[in-house]
Amino acid sequence: MSGFKVLLLAPSLDTGGTERQVVQLAGCLADRGLDVGLALCRKQGALLAEAAPGVRMFDLAKAGRADVPGFLWRAARLLRQERPQVLYSFLGTPNLAAALLKPLLPGTRLVWALRAGPDGAGPGRLARLCHWAEARLSRVPDAVVVNSAAGRNAALARGFPGERLALIPNGIDTRRFSPDRAAGAALRREWGGGEGRRLVGLAARLDPVKDHETFLRAAAEVARTESGVRFVCVGHGPLAGPLRARTRDLGLEDRPVWAGERPDMPAVYNALDVCCLTSRSEGFPNVLAEAMACGVPCVSTDAGDAAEIVGDAGLIVPVRDPGALALALVRMLREPGPGPAARARILERYSLERMAERTEALLRGLTPRP
């Protein structure tokens, strides 16, 4: 190891986009020769099994909301023991805890990761309080990492100092997400693909911000001219019932497949002919980058950093415009898809290796050379 010690601080390794980025980043930094520790508020979650052997794990055993003093004491003890050059925290509670603990370690640089998109705080009073407190303490960290230009703009609007914001896009595991049509063959048959039928998929939670209404209205338009197309909705959420009813209203009863939440996303992407995203608001939409890494062409609304991710390897349409979306889907279905170009774009710009390289450069740049 290089002797450059980094301690990552995260809530847990439960399944989630941020948690997966944390465990992948930890492993990549360790592969690059850094001395990496990962401290978890609670050492739990399915992603524990994916932690790299070279990453040292610590459990801060946070018992609940009332365990704040004990949690802070255990975290302070760990920091004094480890003495990292950089403490890199993720999400609200770890970010606030790291800010409170920073005075105890004057030689340690503090980096926050923000993952809230333009929509701001999550639901609940505690989430809103953490969101507010982060903004008030935003000059405490030496750097604040955002994963999208949309996230940077949102942070600026909250009052974060622009000179401390660093944009490091998410990294995609391009070995896991890779072209493999055989891996998606069973799902493709299950969803009615093959034999001249094509599949257009939308992978997103059934939530208003993902705007399935626009997707379904566009699907109804596409169905009028493209008889061999079926539409797949992957995900779950509070709008499941109303969306199914809306499908009937639009005359699409036999066209959409409601696939629910799926653990096998590489197979999902490889079953599709086109991947679609209809969000009204986004930060860094992982689903586009993952589908592109699998060589699947994408059509997306112009939300968050979607246009930057897709580039010239897909099509971008305005938000809440079913007609434009339908035209783009038909165009993508009728023309040869830019699969190889889509994957090449992810390999060049959004691989795990690129994320780790950018992160290491930032962390080392914060610390004085010996």
Buried (B, 14 or more C-beta within 10 A) or exposed (E): EEEBBBBBBBBBBBEBBBBBBBBBBBBBBBBBEBBBBBBBBBBEBBBBEBBBEBBBEBBBEBEEEEBBEEBBEBBBEBBEEBEBBBBBBBBBBBBBBBBBBBEEBEEBBBBBBBBBBBEBBEEEEEBBEBBEBBEEBBEBBBBBBBBBBBBBBBBEEBEBEEEBBBBBBBBBBBEEBBBBEEBBBEBBEEBBBEEEBBBBBBBBBBBEBBBBBBBBBBBBBBBEEBEEBBBBBBBBBEBBEEBBEBBEEBEBEEBBBBBEEEEEBBBBBBBBBBBBBBBBBBBBBBBBBBBBBBBBBBBBBBBBBBBBBBBEBBBBBEBBBBEBBBBBBBEBBEEEBBBEBBBBBBBEBBBBEBBBBBBBEBBBEBBEEE
